Amino acid sequence: MAILELKNIYKTYNPAKEDKGEILDNINLTIEEGEFVAIVGFSGSGKTTLVNLINGLLKPTEGKVIFKGNTVEDTSHERGVIFQNYSLLPWLTVYQNIDMAIQEAFPKASKKEKDVRVKEYIEMVGLTHATNKRPKELSGGMRQRVSVARALAMDPEMIIMDEPLGALDALTRGNLQDEILKIWERNKRTALLITNDVDEALYMADRIIPLKPGPKATLGPEFKVNIERPRNKTALNDDPEYKKTRNQIIEYLMNLGDAQAAESTATYELPEIQPKDFRWDAN
């Protein structure tokens, strides 16, 4: 059963102007309930715009975003978003940032139940020692861990991740990948990962779909990840299916990049500028 459908999505920021600022075009995608899908693409290809359309922060110029059979008109805690830029409230502590989300998602839960849930997710991301600190007292990686904990603590029906782990060190990134997968496998929540890391996509996803470079970016062919779960990062390096799929995706992305470079034929004339004489005469 499809939980998310993108139907003929077209997005531009300046529809009435000559320079239309066209970002996305002809985006069609269906994600089944419980599926883990990754979208990989180049920087500036419109990945974040796509995320904001799905979570309800933006509306498509044309087409529809459908979640659980209903057109997306606004944000909802049913779709938990992990942003790449933290999006924490600076005047609240780690505890309060997560508690605020839980208050919204579980208004009928008791104070004790909410407290237990907040502390559980703070511990999950390794920030118990920073429970009462504010974002300005945290490193960038620690802020992102708070963002991850806040989204997962709401127990959303779909987790949407916009390059959430890119700012983290390798060890923390790997640990959080595993934690996200554990939660996904435990509850079989639908997950959408936006990333530019092919290896991360292969480790986490069931399907990988490239987003072609813009303007008017659209989705490319899907690549199925036929690797059994749970996956072992070390063993993946020797897995022939992993190697084959990885090579196919990288080759496709490289061909896209080459094609885009070939299309860029603009030439620029440099002005004739003569250097000034800055010699100093001591006399």
N, C-alpha and C positions, 0 to 999 in steps of 0.2 A: 504493500500500500504506500502510495506516494505521500510524504509528509510536506515536501516543498517542491513547488513547480515554478519555474521561470518561463514565461511565455512571451516570445517575441519582444524582449526588452530592448528598448532604444533609449539612451540617455544623453542629453545635451544640456549644457548650462546656459547657452545663449540662443534659444530657438528663433528669436526675432532678428538676430544680427547676421551680417554677412559672414563673419567668422563665428560659426555656430558652436565652437567648442565641443565637438562631438566626441563623446568618451566611449560609449558602448553601443553595439548594434547587433541585432539578430541574435540575442542571447536566449538560448533555449536549453533548459536543464531540468531533469527530474531526479530527486533524491528520495530513495525509499526509507521508510521508518527503520531505524537501527543501523543505517549504513554510515560508513565513514568515507567521505569524499574529500580529496585534496585538489585545489586549483593552483597550478604553478604558472608563473609568468614573470615578465621583465618588470623592472621598476618603471612606474609611470604608465603602465598598461591599463589601469582602471580597476585594479583589484580592490582597493579600499572603497571606491564608488560602488562596486558590486556588493560588498559587505553592507554598506549603508542602505542600499536598496532592500536587501533581505531583512535587515533588522528594523526597518521602518523609519530610519532617520531621513531618508530621501525617498522621493516618489519618481517612478520612471516617467520619461516624457511620453513614451508609448509602451504598450504591453502591460503585463500583470505579473505581480509576485503573489503566489498563492501558498498559504501555509495552513495545513489541515483543512483544505477545502474552502478557505475564506481568503479574500483579497487582503493583503497586508496594507493597513492604513496608518498604523502607528507602531511605536515600540511596545514590547511585551516581555515580561520576565520568563515567558515560555521559550523565548529565544535568548539565551545567555551569550553575551558578546565579550570576548577577550580582545581588547584593543592593543595596537602596537605602541600607543603613546600613554599608557597607564590609565588616564582619565580618572584619577583619584581626587577627592575633595581635600584640598590642602589644609583646611582648618580642622579636619577630623583625624583621629589616630587610626592605626591599623585596625584595631578592634572596631572602632566606630564606622569605618568605611565598609567593612564586611557586615556589620550588624545592620546598617541602614538597608542594605540589599535584602537581608534576611527578613527584616521587618516588612518589607514590601511583598516578598514572596510567600511568607508564612504569617499573615496577620493574626491568625487564630491560635498559633502556638503559644505555649506558656513562656514566661520570662526565662525560666530555667532551661527549657528546651532550646530556646534561641541562643542562650549563653553557651550551652554545650556545643551547639552547631558552629558558632563563631570560633570557639577555641579549637574544635576539631580541624577546621580548615586552615586556621593559622598554623597549627602544628604540622599539617600536611605539607605546607610549603616551606617549613623550616624557619618560621618567624616568631616563635613563641617569645624569644628574648626581646623582640621589638614590638610587642603587643600594644604598648602605650606610646609609641613614637609616631610622630606626624611625618608625612611624605618628605618634607624638606630635610629630615634627619636620616633618610634612607638613601642608599645607592640606587642607581637606575635599575639594576637587576632585582633589588629587593622590592622596589615599587611595582615592577612587573609581576612579581610573585604575589603581591597583594591583589593585583588585578585578576590574576588567575584564580586565586582563592575566592574572591568576591563573586565571580561568574559561576564557579562550580558549586558554591554554597547555596545558590538559589535552586539547585536541582532542576535546571531547565530541560525541556523536552528536546531542545536542539542546542548544541554548543557551536557557536560561530567564532572562529579564531582568525584574526587578521594579523598574520605574522607576529604572533604573541611572544615568541621566544628568541627573536633575533638579537635582542640586546643583552642576553644572558651569557655568562661564561659556559664553556662546553659541559662541565660537570653538572651545573644547575639545570642547563637546558635538557640534558639527557634525563635527569631525575624527573623533571616536570613532564617530559614526554611520556615517561613511564606512568606517572600519576594520572595524567589525563587518560591514557589508555586503560588503566585499571578501572577508573570511574566509568568510562565508556563501556567496557566489557561487563562490568557489574550490573549496570542499569540498562545497557543497550540503548543509550540515548543517541539520537542522530547527531553526527558531527560533520562540520564543514571547516576544513583547514585551508587558509590562504597562505601560501608560502612561495619563496623563490629558491628553496632548498629541496632539490630532488631527492636526496637521501632521507630527509625528514619525512617527505611525502611517502616514500616507499616503505619506511618503517611503520608509519601510522595508518595509512589509508587502504581502502578496498579498491578504489578507483582514483586515477589521477587524470585530470583534464587540463591541458595547457590553455592559457588565455593569450591569444595572439596580440601582438603590439598594436597600439592605437595610432592615429585616431580611428574611431569606430571599431574598437577592439571587439573580437568575437571569440567564441570558444572553438578550440580545435578538436581533434579526435581523442576519444578516451583511451586510456591504457589501464587494463585490469591488472591488479596485483594478486597473482595466484600463488601467494606464499602463506602457509598455514600460520595460525595464531595459537599461542603467543609467540611473538617473534624475538629472536635473540640477535642483538646487534652484532656480536662477534661472529656468529655463524652466518649472518647474511653475506659477509664478504666472500664466502666460499659457495654461496647458493647460486647455481646456474640460472635459475629463474630470475633472481634478483639482478644478476649481471646483465642478462638479456634485456629485461624491462628497463633497467637504468640506461643502458646504451641506446635503446630505442628512443627514450624520452629526450636524452641529451642531444642525440643526433637531430631530432625534430626541432628542438629549441635552437640549436645552432643554425640549422637551415633557415628558420624564421629570422634569426638575427642577420644572416647573410643577405636574405632577400630584402630586408628592411634597409640595410646599408646600400644595396644596389639601387634601390628606388630613390635614395637621397642624392639627387643630382644637382642640387642648388650650388651655384658658384657666386663668390663675392669678390668685388674689386676693392683692393686696399687703396686708401688715399696715398698720394705721393707726398711723403713727409721727409724733410731733410733734417738731419740732426743739428742741434744748435752747437755753437762753439763756446764751450765754457772755460776756455783757457784763461788763466788769470795772469795779468801783467803786473809784476811786482813794482814796476815804476809808475 
